[in-house]
Amino acid sequence: MVAVGTAAIPGGGLLMLAMTVAAAGLPLEGIALIVAIDPILDMLRTMINASGDVAIATLMARILEGPKWFVKAP
């Protein structure tokens, strides 16, 4: 349930991770290692999310519009 609140916040996963680690009673020093690689992981998460959105939008267009969903312009 922690990830639900961070969907629209860029880089919000790191803040939620810190809150979760603190709530679990684990040391916060380990998060310093994650800070170095989190921008790369954040870009990957964004890419996966965007490509999934495009795939589902294309699938829904094919289902709802039938064969006429992609018509080339004259």
C-alpha positions as CSV (number, residue, x, y, z in Angstrom):
1,M,0.0,0.0,0.0
2,V,3.0,2.3,0.3
3,A,3.4,2.7,-3.5
4,V,-0.2,3.9,-4.0
5,G,0.6,7.4,-2.8
6,T,3.6,7.9,-5.0
7,A,2.2,7.2,-8.5
8,A,2.1,10.8,-9.7
9,I,5.1,12.1,-7.8
10,P,8.5,11.9,-9.7
11,G,11.1,10.5,-7.4
12,G,8.5,10.0,-4.7
13,G,9.4,6.3,-4.3
14,L,12.6,7.3,-2.5
15,L,10.7,9.3,0.1
16,M,8.2,6.5,0.6
17,L,11.1,4.0,0.9
18,A,12.7,6.1,3.6
19,M,9.3,6.2,5.5
20,T,8.9,2.5,5.1
21,V,12.4,1.7,6.3
22,A,12.0,4.0,9.3
23,A,8.6,2.4,10.2
24,A,10.2,-1.0,10.0
25,G,12.9,0.0,12.4
26,L,15.8,-0.6,9.9
27,P,18.8,1.8,9.7
28,L,18.4,4.7,7.3
29,E,22.0,4.7,6.2
30,G,21.3,2.1,3.6
31,I,19.2,4.5,1.7
32,A,22.3,6.6,0.8
33,L,23.4,3.8,-1.5
34,I,20.0,3.8,-3.2
35,V,20.1,7.6,-3.8
36,A,23.0,7.1,-6.3
37,I,21.1,4.7,-8.6
38,D,17.5,5.9,-8.0
39,P,17.4,8.4,-10.9
40,I,18.2,5.6,-13.4
41,L,15.6,3.3,-11.8
42,D,13.1,6.1,-11.9
43,M,13.6,6.6,-15.6
44,L,13.1,2.8,-16.2
45,R,9.9,2.8,-14.1
46,T,8.6,5.8,-16.2
47,M,9.5,4.1,-19.5
48,I,7.8,0.9,-18.5
49,N,4.7,2.8,-17.3
50,A,4.5,4.9,-20.5
51,S,5.0,1.9,-22.8
52,G,2.3,0.0,-20.9
53,D,-0.1,2.9,-21.3
54,V,0.6,3.0,-25.1
55,A,0.1,-0.7,-25.4
56,I,-3.2,-0.7,-23.6
57,A,-4.5,2.3,-25.6
58,T,-3.6,0.6,-28.8
59,L,-5.3,-2.6,-27.7
60,M,-8.4,-0.8,-26.7
61,A,-8.5,1.0,-30.0
62,R,-8.3,-2.3,-31.9
63,I,-11.0,-3.8,-29.7
64,L,-13.4,-0.9,-29.8
65,E,-12.9,0.4,-33.4
66,G,-12.4,-2.9,-35.1
67,P,-10.4,-3.0,-38.4
68,K,-10.9,0.7,-39.1
69,W,-8.8,1.8,-36.0
70,F,-5.8,2.6,-38.2
71,V,-6.6,4.2,-41.5
72,K,-3.9,5.7,-43.6
73,A,-4.5,9.3,-44.7
74,P,-4.9,9.8,-48.4
